[in-house]
Amino acid sequence: MKSGICYLVGAGPGDPGLLTLKGRACIEKADVLVYDYLSNPLFTQWAPEGAEKIYVGKKAGAHTLSQEEINALLVKKTFEGKTVVRLKGGDPFVFGRGGEEAEALEAAKCKFEIVPGISSAIAGPAYAGIPVTHRAHNTALTIFTGHEDPTKAESSLDYDAIARTPGTKVMLMGIERLGAITAGLAEAGMPKDTPVALIRWATTPEQETLTGTLGDIAAKAKVLEFKAPAVAVFGEVVNLRDKLNWFEKLPLFGKRIAVTRTRQQAGELVRQLRELGADAYEMPTIRIEPAPNKREFYELVADSHIYDWIVFTSPNGVDAFFKAFFEIYRDARDLGGARIAAIGPATADRVRAFHLQVDVQPEKYVAEAIIDELQKETSVENLKFLLARAEGAREVLSTQLTKLGAIVDEAVAYRTVPETDDVSGGIKRFREEGADIITFTSSSTAENFAALKLPLPEKLKVASIGPVTTKTVRKLGLEVDVEAPQHDIPGLVKAITKYVVSEG
């Protein structure tokens, strides 16, 4: 039996980009992932296929497992020789009870490592435009928890010491007791006009910030039902938010956007949307499968050197073609003298990734545009074309080339099929939380979304990558609110951003 190890990993404050590289590396090799309420759900998708995932989240008054049970679970799984990752929001040693878990592992003679994470005590204020230290305002920083051991008869918070200590104070996990805590600090001498900020769901697109003073913040929070999880900041640095608030001013901040691309391709669109502040999540409605007739496809690829032109209509076609090509040949020169045409910059970039040049790339990212560009080059009559395409793709390209006298072979490189597994949890999330915008990047993503027959949010907006997809979406009975003039991922992101900004 292999020797087990438990990694106590800080998952950061919520923004997936704030997880450390080492933290992600641990998740990617985990046999067992033990995660809590404040860990971003995205992280569980990075665990290996077959990894055991155990939720042990704790909220005020609602514990899945007690701390003692969590400790015992970590010891048990590590003793079994597993690589255990205990994923904890923020940093495991900053009011995360990671010290208790490490002690339990040490007492049981289990091997463990600590992987620090970015604490919401620092990142939360930063995402609200509040620096916790600033030379002009403070030279000290105090971090304390408002959530204490419920078995204690009296509070252990030293209000006098907190109020007396100069500088910024940051409180974690105390929103439920905000009234009592602010009253205690005021009674201990902290001025009632001390600026205070509450930051809820910090660093995520759901972030909300409420500002006030020590004297009125509790009343404001009660009226607005401002609830946990939240960070509280006390001190003059709160006033800098008016100038430094950056995250909440991002153009797509707070917009929930469902992305229906395949799991392998959704990441780039999700990343670009998140960088603009959106709460973008993957909801794959299709997946890519190999060529349905592998033998026929490989025979066409093997004969690729006899063609005058090879035309690629998608990055998937490029990947499938060259996977087959390099299984057959070892040298790219075996491609012969064929020239290459590609529809769209993403497709062209995939070709260039194989160190090959693209000879024709139309400005419009549709099949019809290829014909015009090819005719500018030369007459296509009697030239041999190989089209690497998806099963069921539109026939417009082969039909028009044939009409012009070209000799056309179609290599069905892959097919798109409905995604039947909700591995990302996106379908569940769409049912429960909905979305402000849903994106379609191909006709197949729209068709398979419609087949799911999910209830649609009343104000859902639809964003399409281009006219072909738009036509399909409308046939399915949906209205298209956004169509990208530039029919690629950057173009779709720009179009969504322009629409959201114009709508205010």
KANORVEN-V78560 format. One line per field, one symbol per residue. psi: psi as a letter, one per 30 degrees, with the letter a starting at -180 (. if undefined). burial: + if it has 16 or more other C-alpha atoms within 10 Angstrom, else -. A space follows every 10 residues. Layout:
psi->???
burial->???
This chain:
psi->klklkkkjkk fafekffgkl eeeeeeefgk ekjjlaegkk feefffllkf kkkjkhkklj gjkelleeee eeeeeeeefg gljkjjjkkb kfgjhggeee eeeeeeeghk kllkjllkkf feeeeefggj kfkkefelgl kkklkfjljf fkelkgkiee eeeeklakkk kkhgefgeee eeeeeeeffk kfgkkkkkjk hkglfgkkkk lbleffeeee eeeghjllkl kkkklffeff eeegjeeffk fgkfkjkkkg llefffeeee eeeefgflik lkikfllkll keieeeeeee efgffflekk kkfleeeeee efeeeffelf kffffbgklk kkjkeeeeee effghkkkek jlekhleefe eeeefeelkf kgkkkjjjll kglkgeeeee eeeggljkkk jjfllklkjf kiefgeeeee eefalekkkk gleeeeefee ffhkkkkegk kkkkfleeee eeeeffgkkk fkkkejiaee eeeeeeeeee eef.
burial->---+++++++ ++++++-+++ --++-+++++ ++++++++++ --++-++--- +-+--++--- ---------+ ++-++++++- ++++++++++ +++++--+-- ++-++----+ ++-+++++++ ++++++++++ +++------- -+++-++--- ------+-+- -++---++++ ++++++-++- ++++++-+-+ -+--++++++ ++++++++++ ++++++++-- +----+-+++ +++++++++- +---+-++-+ ++++++++++ +++-+++-++ -+++++++++ ++++++++-- +-----++-+ ++-++-++++ ++++++++++ ++-++----- ---++--+++ ++++++++++ +------+-+ ++--+++--+ +--+-----+ --++++++++ +-----++-- ++-+-+++++ ++++++-++- ---++++-++ ---+++++++ +++++++++- ---------+ +++++++-++ -++------+ -+++++++++ +++++++-++ ----
